[in-house]
Amino acid sequence: MLALCSFSSCQDSKDKTDEQEKPEVPATGDVTVYVTTNNRSQDFRKQAADFSKKSNMSPTTIKLQPATRYQTMDGFGAAITGSTCFNLMKMTKENRAKFLKETFSPTEGMGQSYIRISIGCSDFSLSEYTLCDTPGLENFALTSEETEYVIPILKEILAINPEVKIMGSPWTPPRWMKVNNLTDLQPFNSWTSGQLNPVHYGDYADYFVKWIHAFEEQGINIYSVTPQNEPLNRGNSASLFMGWREQLEFVKNHLVPKFKAAAFKTKIYLFDHNFNYDNMPDQNDYPVKIYDAGIDADVVAGAAYHNYGGDKSELLDIHQKYPDRELVFTETSIGTWNDGRNLEVRLIEDMREVALGTINNWAKGVIVWNLMLDSDRGPNREGGCQTCYGAVDIDRSNYSTITRNSHYYIIGHLSSVVKPGAVRIGTSGFSDAGFSFSAFENTDGTYAVVLLNGNAASKTITIDDGTHHFAYDVPAKSVISYRWKK
């Protein structure tokens, strides 16, 4: 039996409340509501609210402004790393199916809708590898990590939700394509650091094409890619330095032409690194420099960002400079350094900074790091992150007991009510420093609001779409998602 240390009664006794002991009553009403409090007294609890028949005189009203339209949402999810897939495959088939349905089903679960995988290894793979470690592209082939772990899990996810989008990012090219620097151009036979040899720009573009085709042959379509994970980070266990000038040359003159020749619809997102450009002045505004130099707008959709340095306001700055280019948020981590398993701390901060914070600064999608790690923060490798937690952690003593962490909730509160294709819309009225929220119009004729109350007191909030309004008592330190028909 799958033991769920959230959504159920296996929570430690210190977290139990009388409310948790009450049986769940099927929630029916005009508005579907999901509630999570940071003390787990309500644990992604499905409830309902009804429209009010009285006139709305509430001073704490969030008024929807559907005519004010922002970005169209692509989706929300987590990284399906080799480590994640290893842990999932350790579960019983029945338990794994139950967890994946709860996570990805748009009708019976959270409906997570956008996932990220590595092209070759990441720092959370079972080994260091690429798909062409022997020189020569004729040696390109999927490895056992793909065929035994990643692809089977992706197929199970897609069977549950065929509309899930998949992004691919490489941590390193094959080592035979790397040099020590662009001046000496000496071979650099290391997984860590180095630069891409300009002689192999064309080969590396072909490597991307072969990788996409290999997944297509498995029935898995790749929605988007980034040219390099964290291109300014030389220190990861698998890594490559790729400054903006190199990325411009590689993408503009090699990757884009090869994608067009292959008739791919796969989007390219530039950069894929921190808000502060790792404090490298010559790399500031990395994607803007590439846009300024001129690059295909049909294939190069925009830029991707992480939050290991700098502030989410950088997204707004980039949007203002190039409003027609897209933005996605593709990685963030929790771990021992930020009290990652303490939901009382992390639920509020991660919802404010990562989820709502990036969306309200024009991100079209939000993807967190590992969906699942084990209770020893693994499998992990020396040189990679050995202090990271997953969005959920599974007890490696039984590969059954699951603890859900903040990243699982923040993604679930978005994906449960905000569906791919939804448009973020404007709001007016209620404002409070402890509250954050975003409003959306889905393609199926429903509205959605995701709201954070970071205050130590509850507050009754009214939401008014111009036709209907309803009031709901928002608990202290909680996240609430609402969805209703117009």
C-alpha positions as CSV (number, residue, x, y, z in Angstrom):
1,M,0.0,0.0,0.0
2,L,1.3,3.4,-0.9
3,A,1.9,5.5,2.2
4,L,1.4,9.2,1.5
5,C,2.9,11.5,4.1
6,S,0.6,14.2,2.9
7,F,-3.0,14.0,1.6
8,S,-3.5,11.3,4.3
9,S,-3.2,10.5,8.0
10,C,0.4,9.2,8.0
11,Q,1.6,12.7,8.8
12,D,3.6,12.9,12.0
13,S,1.4,13.3,15.1
14,K,2.7,16.8,15.7
15,D,1.2,17.9,12.4
16,K,-2.3,16.3,12.9
17,T,-5.3,18.4,13.8
18,D,-8.9,17.6,14.5
19,E,-9.7,18.8,11.0
20,Q,-7.4,16.1,9.5
21,E,-9.2,13.4,11.5
22,K,-12.6,14.3,10.0
23,P,-13.5,12.3,6.9
24,E,-13.4,14.2,3.6
25,V,-16.8,15.1,2.2
26,P,-17.0,15.3,-1.6
27,A,-16.8,19.0,-2.5
28,T,-19.6,20.3,-4.7
29,G,-20.5,23.9,-5.5
30,D,-20.1,26.6,-8.0
31,V,-16.4,27.0,-7.2
32,T,-13.8,24.3,-6.9
33,V,-11.3,25.1,-4.2
34,Y,-8.0,23.6,-3.1
35,V,-6.4,24.6,0.2
36,T,-2.9,23.9,1.7
37,T,-1.8,25.4,5.0
38,N,1.8,25.6,6.0
39,N,1.1,23.4,9.0
40,R,-0.6,20.8,6.9
41,S,-3.9,21.2,8.7
42,Q,-5.3,21.4,5.2
43,D,-3.3,19.4,2.8
44,F,-4.3,20.2,-0.8
45,R,-7.8,19.7,0.5
46,K,-10.5,19.9,-2.1
47,Q,-13.5,22.0,-1.0
48,A,-16.1,24.2,-2.7
49,A,-17.8,27.5,-2.5
50,D,-21.0,28.9,-3.9
51,F,-21.7,32.1,-5.7
52,S,-23.4,34.8,-3.5
53,K,-26.8,36.1,-4.3
54,K,-26.3,39.3,-2.4
55,S,-24.8,42.5,-3.6
56,N,-21.0,42.6,-3.2
57,M,-20.1,45.4,-0.7
58,S,-16.9,43.7,0.6
59,P,-13.9,46.0,1.0
60,T,-11.6,42.9,0.5
61,T,-12.7,42.1,-3.0
62,I,-10.4,41.0,-5.8
63,K,-12.1,42.2,-9.0
64,L,-11.1,40.3,-12.2
65,Q,-10.3,42.4,-15.3
66,P,-10.5,39.9,-18.2
67,A,-9.9,42.7,-20.8
68,T,-6.4,43.2,-19.4
69,R,-4.5,40.3,-20.8
70,Y,-0.9,39.2,-20.2
71,Q,0.9,36.0,-21.2
72,T,-0.5,32.7,-22.3
73,M,0.5,29.9,-20.0
74,D,2.3,26.8,-21.2
75,G,2.2,24.7,-18.0
76,F,3.7,23.8,-14.7
77,G,5.8,20.8,-13.5
78,A,9.1,19.4,-12.4
79,A,12.2,17.8,-13.8
80,I,12.0,14.1,-14.6
81,T,15.7,13.3,-14.0
82,G,17.5,10.0,-14.0
83,S,17.4,9.9,-10.3
84,T,13.6,10.7,-10.3
85,C,13.0,7.8,-12.7
86,F,15.2,5.4,-10.7
87,N,13.2,6.1,-7.6
88,L,9.9,5.8,-9.4
89,M,10.9,2.5,-10.9
90,K,11.7,1.2,-7.4
91,M,8.1,1.6,-6.5
92,T,5.6,-1.1,-7.1
93,K,3.7,-0.7,-10.4
94,E,0.5,0.0,-8.6
95,N,2.0,2.6,-6.2
96,R,3.8,4.3,-9.1
97,A,0.6,4.5,-11.2
98,K,-1.2,6.0,-8.2
99,F,1.4,8.6,-7.6
100,L,1.7,9.6,-11.3
101,K,-2.0,9.8,-11.6
102,E,-2.2,12.1,-8.6
103,T,0.5,14.2,-10.1
104,F,-0.3,14.4,-13.8
105,S,-3.9,13.5,-14.4
106,P,-5.9,16.6,-15.4
107,T,-9.2,15.0,-14.2
108,E,-8.1,12.9,-11.2
109,G,-5.1,14.7,-10.0
110,M,-3.0,17.9,-10.0
111,G,-2.7,18.0,-13.8
112,Q,1.0,18.9,-13.9
113,S,1.7,19.8,-17.5
114,Y,5.3,20.7,-18.3
115,I,8.4,18.6,-17.4
116,R,12.1,19.0,-18.1
117,I,14.5,16.2,-18.9
118,S,18.3,16.2,-19.6
119,I,19.8,15.7,-23.0
120,G,22.4,13.1,-21.8
121,C,23.3,13.2,-18.2
122,S,22.6,15.9,-15.5
123,D,23.9,16.1,-12.0
124,F,21.0,13.9,-11.1
125,S,21.7,11.0,-13.5
126,L,22.8,7.6,-12.5
127,S,26.2,8.1,-14.3
128,E,28.0,10.7,-16.4
129,Y,27.3,10.2,-20.1
130,T,26.2,11.7,-23.3
131,L,24.5,9.9,-26.2
132,C,27.6,9.9,-28.3
133,D,30.6,9.3,-26.1
134,T,32.6,7.6,-28.9
135,P,33.7,10.3,-31.4
136,G,31.6,10.5,-34.6
137,L,27.9,11.1,-34.8
138,E,27.5,7.6,-36.4
139,N,27.9,6.4,-32.8
140,F,24.9,8.3,-31.5
141,A,22.5,6.1,-29.5
142,L,20.2,6.1,-26.6
143,T,21.7,4.7,-23.4
144,S,20.3,2.4,-20.8
145,E,19.4,5.4,-18.6
146,E,17.0,6.5,-21.3
147,T,15.7,3.1,-22.4
148,E,15.3,1.6,-18.9
149,Y,14.4,4.6,-16.8
150,V,13.5,7.9,-18.4
151,I,11.6,6.8,-21.5
152,P,9.4,4.2,-19.6
153,I,8.5,6.8,-17.0
154,L,7.7,9.4,-19.7
155,K,5.5,6.9,-21.5
156,E,3.6,6.2,-18.3
157,I,3.1,10.0,-17.7
158,L,2.0,10.6,-21.3
159,A,-0.5,7.7,-21.0
160,I,-2.0,9.6,-18.1
161,N,-1.8,13.1,-19.7
162,P,-0.9,13.0,-23.4
163,E,-0.8,16.9,-23.4
164,V,2.2,17.1,-21.1
165,K,5.0,19.3,-22.6
166,I,8.6,18.2,-22.5
167,M,11.6,20.4,-22.4
168,G,15.2,19.1,-23.0
169,S,18.4,20.6,-21.7
170,P,22.0,19.4,-22.0
171,W,24.4,19.7,-19.1
172,T,27.4,18.8,-21.4
173,P,28.1,18.0,-25.0
174,P,30.2,14.8,-25.8
175,R,33.7,15.4,-24.4
176,W,35.3,15.0,-27.8
177,M,33.5,18.2,-28.8
178,K,35.0,20.2,-25.9
179,V,38.1,22.4,-25.7
180,N,39.8,24.1,-22.8
181,N,39.1,27.6,-24.1
182,L,38.5,29.3,-27.4
183,T,42.1,30.6,-27.7
184,D,44.2,27.5,-27.2
185,L,41.5,25.1,-28.5
186,Q,43.1,22.1,-26.8
187,P,41.1,18.9,-26.2
188,F,39.3,19.0,-22.9
189,N,38.4,15.4,-21.9
190,S,36.3,16.4,-18.8
191,W,32.6,16.2,-18.0
192,T,33.0,19.4,-16.0
193,S,33.6,22.9,-17.6
194,G,35.3,23.4,-20.9
195,Q,33.8,25.1,-24.0
196,L,32.3,23.9,-27.2
197,N,34.9,23.6,-30.0
198,P,33.6,25.9,-32.8
199,V,34.7,23.1,-35.3
200,H,31.9,21.0,-33.8
201,Y,29.1,23.5,-33.7
202,G,27.5,21.8,-36.7
203,D,28.0,18.3,-35.1
204,Y,26.4,19.5,-31.9
205,A,23.4,20.8,-33.8
206,D,23.1,17.5,-35.5
207,Y,23.3,15.8,-32.0
208,F,20.2,17.8,-30.9
209,V,18.4,16.8,-34.1
210,K,19.3,13.1,-33.5
211,W,18.1,13.3,-29.9
212,I,14.7,14.8,-30.8
213,H,14.3,12.2,-33.6
214,A,15.3,9.4,-31.2
215,F,12.5,10.4,-28.7
216,E,10.0,10.9,-31.5
217,E,10.7,7.3,-32.5
218,Q,9.6,6.3,-29.0
219,G,6.4,8.3,-29.4
220,I,7.7,11.2,-27.3
221,N,7.5,14.7,-28.8
222,I,9.9,17.4,-27.5
223,Y,8.1,20.7,-27.1
224,S,11.2,22.8,-26.3
225,V,14.9,22.8,-25.7
226,T,17.6,25.0,-24.2
227,P,21.0,25.0,-25.8
228,Q,22.8,24.6,-22.5
229,N,21.8,24.2,-18.9
230,E,23.5,27.0,-16.8
231,P,25.9,28.1,-19.4
232,L,27.8,30.4,-17.0
233,N,28.4,27.6,-14.4
234,R,31.7,25.8,-14.9
235,G,31.5,23.9,-11.7
236,N,28.6,21.4,-12.0
237,S,29.6,17.8,-12.2
238,A,28.5,17.9,-15.9
239,S,28.8,21.4,-17.3
240,L,30.0,23.6,-20.2
241,F,30.7,27.3,-20.3
242,M,28.9,29.0,-23.2
243,G,29.0,32.8,-23.2
244,W,26.3,34.8,-25.0
245,R,28.5,35.3,-28.1
246,E,29.1,31.5,-28.4
247,Q,25.4,30.8,-27.9
248,L,24.5,33.3,-30.6
249,E,26.8,31.7,-33.1
250,F,25.8,28.2,-32.3
251,V,22.1,28.8,-32.2
252,K,21.8,31.3,-35.1
253,N,24.1,29.7,-37.6
254,H,23.8,26.0,-36.7
255,L,20.9,25.0,-34.4
256,V,18.2,27.1,-36.0
257,P,19.0,26.0,-39.6
258,K,19.2,22.4,-38.6
259,F,15.8,22.6,-36.8
260,K,14.3,24.3,-39.8
261,A,15.7,21.6,-42.1
262,A,14.2,18.9,-39.9
263,A,10.8,20.8,-39.9
264,F,10.8,20.7,-36.1
265,K,8.1,22.6,-34.2
266,T,10.4,22.4,-31.1
267,K,11.0,25.8,-29.5
268,I,14.4,27.0,-28.5
269,Y,14.8,29.0,-25.2
270,L,18.1,30.8,-24.7
271,F,20.2,31.2,-21.6
272,D,18.6,28.8,-18.9
273,H,20.5,30.3,-16.0
274,N,20.3,32.8,-13.1
275,F,18.6,36.1,-12.8
276,N,22.0,37.8,-11.9
277,Y,24.0,36.2,-14.7
278,D,26.4,34.9,-12.0
279,N,27.7,38.4,-11.5
280,M,29.5,38.4,-14.8
281,P,29.1,42.0,-16.1
282,D,29.9,41.0,-19.7
283,Q,27.1,38.4,-19.6
284,N,24.4,40.8,-18.2
285,D,21.2,40.7,-20.3
286,Y,22.5,37.5,-22.0
287,P,19.4,36.9,-24.1
288,V,18.9,40.6,-24.9
289,K,22.4,40.7,-26.4
290,I,21.5,37.8,-28.6
291,Y,18.2,39.4,-29.6
292,D,20.0,42.6,-30.4
293,A,22.4,40.8,-32.7
294,G,19.4,39.4,-34.6
295,I,18.1,35.8,-34.3
296,D,15.2,33.9,-35.7
297,A,12.0,34.7,-33.8
298,D,10.0,31.8,-35.1
299,V,12.3,29.1,-33.7
300,V,14.0,31.0,-30.8
301,A,10.9,31.6,-28.7
302,G,12.6,33.4,-25.8
303,A,14.7,32.8,-22.7
304,A,14.7,30.5,-19.6
305,Y,15.8,31.4,-16.1
306,H,16.8,29.9,-12.7
307,N,16.7,31.6,-9.3
308,Y,20.0,30.6,-7.7
309,G,21.2,34.2,-7.9
310,G,19.4,37.6,-8.4
311,D,15.8,38.5,-8.2
312,K,12.7,37.6,-10.2
313,S,12.3,41.2,-11.2
314,E,14.9,40.5,-13.9
315,L,12.1,38.7,-15.8
316,L,10.1,42.0,-16.0
317,D,13.2,43.8,-17.2
318,I,13.8,41.4,-20.0
319,H,10.1,41.4,-20.9
320,Q,10.1,45.2,-21.1
321,K,13.1,45.2,-23.5
322,Y,11.7,42.4,-25.7
323,P,7.9,42.1,-25.0
324,D,7.4,39.7,-27.9
325,R,9.8,37.1,-26.6
326,E,8.7,34.5,-24.2
327,L,10.0,33.8,-20.7
328,V,9.9,30.5,-18.8
329,F,11.2,29.6,-15.4
330,T,13.0,26.3,-15.6
331,E,14.8,25.4,-12.3
332,T,14.8,26.0,-8.6
333,S,15.8,23.8,-5.7
334,I,15.1,23.2,-2.1
335,G,17.7,21.5,0.2
336,T,19.4,21.5,3.5
337,W,20.6,25.1,3.0
338,N,17.1,26.6,2.9
339,D,15.2,24.4,5.3
340,G,13.8,22.6,2.3
341,R,11.6,20.0,4.2
342,N,10.1,22.6,6.5
343,L,6.7,23.4,4.9
344,E,6.0,26.1,7.5
345,V,8.9,28.1,6.0
346,R,9.1,27.0,2.4
347,L,5.4,26.9,1.3
348,I,5.0,30.7,1.7
349,E,8.4,31.8,0.3
350,D,8.4,29.4,-2.6
351,M,4.8,30.3,-3.6
352,R,5.6,34.0,-3.4
353,E,9.0,34.0,-5.1
354,V,9.0,31.0,-7.4
355,A,5.4,30.4,-8.5
356,L,3.4,33.6,-8.3
357,G,6.5,35.8,-8.4
358,T,7.7,34.5,-11.8
359,I,4.2,34.3,-13.3
360,N,3.5,37.9,-12.3
361,N,6.7,38.9,-14.1
362,W,5.6,37.2,-17.3
363,A,6.8,33.6,-17.1
364,K,4.7,31.3,-19.3
365,G,5.7,28.2,-17.4
366,V,7.2,27.2,-14.0
367,I,9.3,24.1,-13.7
368,V,11.0,23.0,-10.4
369,W,13.9,20.6,-10.1
370,N,13.7,16.9,-9.3
371,L,10.1,15.6,-9.0
372,M,11.3,12.8,-6.7
373,L,14.4,12.0,-4.7
374,D,14.9,9.4,-2.0
375,S,15.2,10.0,1.7
376,D,19.0,10.3,1.4
377,R,18.6,13.0,-1.2
378,G,19.6,10.7,-4.0
379,P,20.6,9.0,-6.0
380,N,23.2,11.7,-6.4
381,R,26.8,12.0,-7.6
382,E,30.0,13.6,-6.3
383,G,30.3,17.0,-7.8
384,G,26.6,17.5,-8.1
385,C,24.1,18.6,-5.5
386,Q,24.2,16.2,-2.6
387,T,22.1,18.5,-0.3
388,C,18.9,18.8,-2.5
389,Y,15.5,17.5,-1.7
390,G,12.9,16.6,-4.3
391,A,9.5,18.1,-4.8
392,V,8.6,14.8,-3.1
393,D,10.9,12.5,-1.2
394,I,10.4,8.7,-1.0
395,D,11.6,6.6,1.8
396,R,14.3,4.4,0.4
397,S,13.7,1.8,3.1
398,N,10.4,0.8,1.4
399,Y,10.1,3.0,-1.7
400,S,6.5,3.5,-0.6
401,T,6.3,6.3,2.0
402,I,6.2,9.7,0.3
403,T,6.7,13.1,1.9
404,R,5.5,16.0,-0.2
405,N,7.5,19.2,0.0
406,S,6.8,22.8,-0.9
407,H,7.7,22.4,-4.6
408,Y,5.0,19.8,-5.1
409,Y,2.3,22.0,-3.6
410,I,3.3,25.2,-5.4
411,I,3.2,23.5,-8.8
412,G,0.0,21.6,-7.9
413,H,-1.8,24.7,-6.8
414,L,-1.1,26.2,-10.2
415,S,-1.6,23.1,-12.5
416,S,-4.9,22.1,-10.8
417,V,-6.8,25.2,-11.9
418,V,-4.6,26.9,-14.5
419,K,-4.6,24.8,-17.7
420,P,-2.3,25.1,-20.7
421,G,-3.5,27.9,-22.9
422,A,-4.9,29.9,-20.1
423,V,-4.2,33.7,-20.2
424,R,-3.2,35.6,-17.2
425,I,-5.6,38.5,-16.7
426,G,-5.7,41.7,-14.7
427,T,-7.1,42.3,-11.3
428,S,-8.0,45.4,-9.2
429,G,-9.2,46.1,-5.7
430,F,-7.8,44.3,-2.7
431,S,-4.2,44.7,-1.9
432,D,-2.2,43.5,1.1
433,A,1.6,43.1,1.5
434,G,1.1,39.6,2.9
435,F,-1.0,38.4,0.0
436,S,0.0,37.5,-3.6
437,F,-2.2,36.2,-6.3
438,S,-2.7,35.7,-10.0
439,A,-5.9,35.4,-12.1
440,F,-6.4,33.5,-15.3
441,E,-9.0,32.8,-18.0
442,N,-8.9,29.2,-19.2
443,T,-9.7,28.1,-22.7
444,D,-12.7,26.0,-21.5
445,G,-14.6,29.1,-20.2
446,T,-13.5,28.9,-16.6
447,Y,-11.7,31.5,-14.5
448,A,-8.9,30.6,-12.0
449,V,-7.3,32.4,-9.2
450,V,-4.3,31.2,-7.2
451,L,-3.8,33.1,-4.0
452,L,-1.2,33.1,-1.2
453,N,-1.9,34.4,2.3
454,G,1.4,34.9,4.0
455,N,0.0,36.6,7.1
456,A,-0.4,35.1,10.5
457,A,-4.2,35.7,10.5
458,S,-7.0,34.5,8.3
459,K,-9.0,36.9,6.1
460,T,-12.2,36.6,4.2
461,I,-11.6,37.5,0.6
462,T,-14.3,38.0,-2.0
463,I,-13.6,37.3,-5.7
464,D,-15.7,39.0,-8.3
465,D,-15.6,38.3,-12.0
466,G,-18.2,40.9,-13.0
467,T,-21.0,38.3,-13.2
468,H,-20.5,36.2,-10.2
469,H,-18.9,36.7,-6.8
470,F,-18.1,34.6,-3.8
471,A,-16.4,35.0,-0.4
472,Y,-14.0,32.5,1.1
473,D,-12.2,32.6,4.5
474,V,-8.5,32.3,3.6
475,P,-6.6,30.6,6.4
476,A,-3.4,32.0,7.8
477,K,-0.2,31.0,6.1
478,S,-2.0,29.2,3.2
479,V,-2.2,28.8,-0.5
480,I,-5.6,28.5,-2.2
481,S,-6.6,27.7,-5.8
482,Y,-10.1,28.5,-7.2
483,R,-11.7,27.5,-10.5
484,W,-15.2,28.3,-11.7
485,K,-17.3,28.6,-14.8
486,K,-18.0,32.1,-16.0
